[in-house]
Amino acid sequence: RPVAIVGLSAHARQEDADRARAAGMDDFLTKPIVRSKLLAVLAEAADNKSD
């Protein structure tokens, strides 16, 4: 079963998120971490990887 990879960075530019996804990350979050966004991204990544 593949492992979900979620990038985390202080860089909040769209090109940083695009670069992370192009490198194979499943999603991308920026600092400061917002708990609700983190939980939503992790839940979606877990659902997508369970297929």
N, C-alpha and C positions, 0 to 999 in steps of 0.2 A: 504494500500500500504506500503510495507516494506521500511524502511529508510536505505540508503546506509551508510556504516561505512568505513571510510578511516583512517587508522592509520598514525600517524606522529611522528617521533622520530629522535633524533640525532644519534642513533645507526644505522650504515649502514651495519651491517653484514647480510649475507643471512639468517642465522638462526633466526635473529630477525624478518625479513619479513615473514619467514615460520611460526614462532610462532604466529605472528599477524593474519595471514590467518587461521591458525588452530584454533584460538580462535573465528573465525567467521567474521573477517573483510573482506570487499570486496576487498580492495587493501591497499597498504602501501607505504608511501613516507618518504624520509629522509630529514633532514635539511642539508644545507640551502635549502629552498624551491625554486624550479625553476618554475617560473610562467607557462611556457608552459606545463610542466609535470603535475602540479596541475590541470590546466584546462582540459587536456586530460583525466586524471583519473576521475575527477568529471563528465565530459561529458559521459564517458563510464559507470560509475556507474549509472547515471541518465537513460541512455538508457536501461541498463540491468534491472533496477528496474521497468521500465514502462511496461514490458511484462505481 
